[in-house]
Structures are given as C-alpha cells and as structure tokens.
Amino acid sequence: MSANNINHTQRYNIVAATSAAQRNAHAIAAVAKKYIANHPAARTQSFDCLEIACGSGVHARVVCDACEDALRSYVPTDVFDGAFDDVRANAVNACEALRAPKVLDAREFDVRVDARSLDGVLAVNVAHISSKAATVGIFRGAARALREHGILMIYGPFTDVTIADGGFRSDGDRKFGASLRERDAENFGLVDVQTMD
C-alpha cells in the first residue's frame, strides 16, 4: 500500500466507516430502492448509478442487490484506491450491474464524468468528512452528469439551523461533530441540512 493510501485510510478512518456502513446499509438501500424503482429507466432495467466515496464497498453491494431489477450499471468510486480490494471482495456474487471501482475525486466530478450519462448519484457519509469543495463538486457534477429525471441521493449526519444550540439532533451528533473538528477543523464537521438543500 502506498503512503498516499495509508494517509487516506487513516484520514477517512476506513475501519470506522466500514462498521457504520454495515449498520446502515440496508436502511439506506431500502430508501434508495424507492427512488430508483420509480424512475422511468427502472422499467427497462437501464438505470445507471454512480456512488461517490464508496469506502469499502458495503453500500455498493447492498444497494446494487436491492435494486438489481432496475439497474444497468452501478459504479462505486472513491478519492483513493486503498480500499478497492475490499470493494472487490464485497462485490463477489453481487448483481451483474455492479462494476469495478474507479478513482474519482468529487472536486473533479463535473469534468471526469460524461454529461447526461447517469440516472442516479449516491453519496453516503461524505459531506462531514470532506472539504466544502468536494461537497460542491458532488452537486456540480450531478447537475452535469444526470439525465432527465436524474436523482441525487445524499445520506449523512447533518445539523439543522432550526434547532437551538448548534443545530445538533442528539448529544451523539454533537460529540461526533466535535471529534471531526478536532481531526480537521477546516474541512471536517457536520453541515446543516439547509446548506445542503
């Protein structure tokens, strides 16, 4: 493993991220399926989806399997390839739509993915552990890459400006937000849902 991959693995805490993904993957897949299954492309099994920041590929496997009848392709991507062996291991015996993982920096999404080439973009647990430029890149890239009726699905812990005292929904979110700021005060931390909207 290169030094760059080691740094990324530590920076994004792939071990903790994989544990969280295993806890929430089925719930996320159930919600994603509602949107994907109702998309016009699902009727002809021609829905093309790209996942930003796939980590170890847990969500890719579970979402792809849940939406198998709708998908033509599901491409997991990440900013580095350090966990791609795990992504490939998670993909064993998965639905045929699941493609090999690719390196994609969200900041370059709009210039790296063809215009009108996707029906869906999924970003799970990204905004709070990436730069504002990466989050903006997800929106900018999705705006260019999504076809008509395209769906941008974003999941994560978010604050809410309508909630007093920092907008945290729970004490756990407050502690998690503080721990993220300690790791990288400039880039990491919970984003309010109003900004995302």
N, C-alpha and C positions, 0 to 999 in steps of 0.2 A: 504494500500500500504506500502510495507516495505521501510525502509530507503534507501536500495540499489536501489530500483526502483525510489524513489524520486530523488536520486542523478543522476541516469541515465537520467531521464526525463528532469531535469534541464541542465545537461551536454550537451545532444544532442538536446536540445530545441525542443521537440516533437511538440509543438504548431506551431512554425515557420516552421518546417519540413513538417507538415501536410498541411499547407497553400501552401507551394511551390509544394508539391506533387499534390494537387488539380489543380494547374495551369498547370503543365507539364505532367500529367499522360497520357492524350490522345495522345499527340505528341510522347511520349516515347513508348506507346503501338503500335502506327502506325509503328514505325521503328522496334520494336521487332517483330511485326507480319510478316514483310517482310522476316526476317531471319528464324523465326520459321516455317512459312508456306512453305518455300522452303527446309526445312530439310527432309531427307528421312523418318524419323519417323512420320512426319506430315501426310503422305499419309495413314497411318494405325491408326491415332489418338493415337499414342503411345509415344509422346514427353513428357519426364519427365523434369521438370524445378524446380530449387530451387532459391529463392530470398534471397540475403544477406541483412541484415539491412532493414527489411520491414517497420519499423516505425509503423504507424497506419493502414497500410494495403491498402492504397489508390491505389498504383501501382499494388499490387497483384490483386485486384478486376478488375481494368480496363484492365490490360494486359491479365489476365485469360479470361475475357469476350471477348476480341478482338481476342484471339487465341483459342477459345473454340473448333473449329473443328479439331485442331491439337494436343491438349493436352490430355494426360492420367492423369498427375498429375502436380500440381503446389504447391510447399511448401514454404510458407513465413517463414523466420527466422529472429531473432534479437538477439542481445547480452544480452538482458534482456526481461522479460515478462510484463513490466509495461504498455505497450500499447496493449496487446493482447486482452483485451475486445473490444477495438476499431477495431482491426483486425477482430475479430469475427463478430462485428456489420457490418463492411463493406462487409463481406462475405455473408450476408443474401441474399438469392435468386441469388447468383453468379453461375457461371458454375460449373458443378459437379466435375471438375478436381481440384478445389481449396480445398486444405487440411487445417487442423488445423495448427496454427502457432507453431513453435518449437524454443526453445532457442538454438542458435548456435553462438559461438564466432568465428569470421573469423580467428583468430590466430590458432584455432584448427580444421579448416575445413578439412584439409588433413587427420586427424585421426578420425574424427567424422562421415564422410560420406563414404559410401562404394565405393570402386573403380569401375569405369565404370558403375555407377548407374544412371547417368544423361545425358541428351542431351543438356541442357542449364543451364547456371547460369546467373542471372541478379543481378547487384549491382548498385543501383541508389543513387547518392549523398553520397558516403561512404568515398572515399579517402581523402577528405579535412577535414573530422571531425573524423578521426580515426588515430591510430598510423601507422607508416610505417610497423610494424609487422603485423597489420591487413590487410593492402593492399597486402603485400607479401603473407599473408595467403590465400587471395582470389585467387591469381594466382596459388599458390602451390596446394591448394585444388581443384581448377578447373582442373589442369593438371592431378590429380589423379582420380577425380570423373567423368570427361566427357568421354563418349563413342566416338567411331569413328565419325567424322563429328560434334563433340560437338561444342557448341557456348558459348563463354564468352562475355556477353554484359555489358559494363560499361558506365554509364552516369554520368556526373557531370561537374562542372566548373573546367577548367584546364588552366594553363598558357602555354605559348609557347615560347621556348628559341629563336625562330627566330624573336620574336617581341622585340624591344628595351625597355629599362626601366622597367625591371621586368617581361616581358612577358605577361602582363595583356591585355586582349582583349577589356576591357572597363574600364571606371572610376568606374563603379559599382562593377566590379570584384576586382579592386584594393582596394576599401573600404571594400568589403566583406572579402577579404583576410586579411586585417589589423585587422578587428574585430575578425576574427577567431584566429589570432596570439595573440591578447590580452587575449583571453579566455584560450588558452593553446599553448604557444609558441613552445613547444617541439613536439606536436602531430598534431595540427590543422593548416590548411592553404592550399591554392591551390597548387597542384602538377603539374609539367609540363607534357604535353601530351607525350613528348619524353620519359620521365622516365616510364610512363605507357605503352607505346609501347614496 
